[in-house]
Amino acid sequence: MIEALLVIVVMGVVGYLIVKNYNPTFVLISAGLILLACATLLGHALYPEGEGTGFALFDIFLSFKDAIISQIGGAGLVVMILFGYSGYMNHIGANQKAVNVLVKPIMKIKSKALFVPIVFLLGNLMSLVVPSASSLAVILMAILYPLLQGIGISSMTAAAVIAMTATIMPTPLGADNVIAAEVLNYNLLDYVIWHAKISIPVLLILAVVHYFWQKHCDKTEGEAAFVKVDTSNLSEVEEAKVPTFYALLPLLPLVMIIGVGIASMVTNEISMDIFVLTVISFFIVVVIETIRHKSLKLSQEAAVEMFKGMGQGFSQVVLLVVGGVLVTTAIQNLGVIDSLMSMVENTSAAGIVTSLIFSGGTTIFGVLAGGGLSMFYATIELLPDIAARAGIDGILIALPMQMIANLARTISPVAAVMMIVSSSVGVSPMKLLKRTSVPTIVGIILVVVLSIIILPY
């Protein structure tokens, strides 16, 4: 079947280019347009008669326009506002203050054995305010690394734990959760609750696994585990010169979302709109900033960072999803999905098989590309139809795939966070990979098993 061959070739090229660090957004959009052009040339109409532009070539780019509109009109707008709010919090020093406040309790811990699991769990909690794994690693290497070394924890143990601090936190502020809930037609809080039922047990188990694995590695490596590092070379993170209560501001949208979500369970008169609640949070902070600076001009100059961050969300996530939508649309028009699903439908346990296939594909892609979120965003639009054909709820495919996409970066030597941490310590990414591999693989296995056991079919 020529359509299936075309999809395999184009997607193979996409995978190769992403692994080679080409921009995944541009690669996916280009691939989508190419596959749409192929569908048109093979006689597959992109629009019903009378609904397109009247010219097949223009219909290809009309699909591009429709994909952008569909994303901005839905989950994409929420992703943009969340990116904007995070950028604004970073600009006014609230994110840094939150990290500093969270780190202070660690300094009071006397037991050396408790440091590894506590730092791992606390680091994941910090990812709520600093969602970028690379950015969080830079901050923690500056703040926590010298502290961990000072109390006698080996350099490699400290580096491994810091590298794995941004993994699978359940939060309605996560772009991947927002998009998945929208596509699967789930209430966001309901989706996050299912996420938490899997991710929280996994994180707790991983904290224990980390402790025993790092202890084992320290024992086998001996003095080699204590790498001599000049901590003066680490990027210094200045103490945020803002009031202590600013540490709560990055979590203000989360507090409002949970509050309104609880209220909506009690009464049907209030509905939760994340965009609206985040905008309200934004203006509350603008008022606080105006009072602190005693200047509306200064506060509004900082507030512009909100809109810059929205643009970053559009370019980094929304357009990536648009590229995935184009690829999905083309594959569906080519009839490849129908052919694949007819094969799956005839197998026993079709739902579990489908979930395992997508989970395995995400793991492989994540190792090669340094993370699997681009694959997750590219395929999310396919999942409702595939799940329906397999006779399962789409969450059984999407949630393990999403979590593995976040976990896989720490078993990839080309992941940005692995390169940042390993270069800071002065070791090769492969040496750091030994320290993160076992906890990550255990995490992936736990995610798959718990998903099959817990998630609805």
C-alpha positions, 0 to 999 in steps of 0.5 A: 500500500503506497499510502502506508509506505509514504507515511513510514518514509516521511515519519522516518525522516521526521524521527531522524531530523529530530534526533539530529536536533532539527527544530521539531516544530518546523520538521512536523509542520513540513512533514504534515504539509508534505503528507497532505500534498501526497494525499491530494496527489493520490486523489484523497480530498482534504475537504468535502466538496464545497467546503475547501478553497476550490483549489487542491493546492490551497486546501493544503494550506487551508488545513494549516490555517484550520489547525492553528485556529483549532488549537488557539481556540482550545487548549492552545490558548490555555497553554499560552497563558500558562507560559505567559504567567510563568514567564512573568513570575520568573521576571519578577523573582517569584519563581526564584523566591519559591525555590529558595523557600522550598530549599531552606527546610532541607538545610535543617535535616540532620540525617544524611540518608534522608537527603537523597529521597527528600531532594528528589521529591522536593525537586519534583515539587519545585517543577510546579514553579519551574517547569523546564527540566533544564532551568530547574537543574541549573538552579538546583546545581547552584543552590543544592549541589554545594550543600549536598557536597558539604554534608558528604553526599557524593558528587555523582549521587547529587548530580543524578538526583538533581538531573531527575527532579523534573519528571511526572508531577500531576498539575493542571498547570502542565501544558501536556495535561491541558492538551491531553485533557482537551483532546480526550474530552476530560475535565482537566481536574479529573484527568490530573486526578487520574495522573496523580493516582499513578504518578504519586505512587511512582514518585514515592517508589522512585525516591526509595529506589534512588536512595538504594541505587545511588548507595550501591553505585557509591559503594562500587565506584568508591572514590570515583563517585566523589568528583572534585568539582570547583563549585565556583564555576557553577552559575550562581543564582541570586537571592530573589529580592522580593517579599517572602510571600512572593513564593506563593504567587507562582502557585496562585493559579493552581490554588484558584483552580483547585478552589473553584474545582471544589466549589463546582463539585458543591454547586453547579453554578460555578464553572472552572475556566483555567484561562480566566483564573490565570488572568485573574491571578495575573492582575492580582499580581500586577496590583501587588507589584504596583503597591510594592514599587509604588509605581504603575509604570514600573509594574506594567513594564514587568507585566509585558513579560506575560505577553512575551511568555505567551508568544513563547508558549505559542512557538514552543508548544502550540505550533508543535501540536499544530504540526502534529495535527497536520500529520494526523490529518494527512495520515487519516486522509491517506487511510493508514489509520483505518488499515492499522486499526483493522489489524489491531481490532483482530487481536486479543487484548487490543487495548493493552497491546495498543497502549504498550506499542505507544509506550514503547515507541515513546521510550525509544524516541525519548532516548534517541531525541532527548525526550518524548514530548514532541512525539506525544504532542505529534500523536495526541490527536490520533489517540481518541480515534485509535482508542475507540477502534481498540475499544478502550478509553484514550487515557489508557494510551495517552497517560502512560505515553505522556509520563514516559515522554517526561521520564525518558529524558533521563535515560538519554545522553543527548537530553539537555538536562543530562548535558547541563548537569554532567558538564557542571560536574565535569563527567561524561553524560554516559557516566551520569546515565548510569546513575539515572538509568535504573530509577528511570527504567523502574519508573517507566515500568511502574507507569505502564503496569499501574496504568493497566491496573488503575486507568479506566478501559 
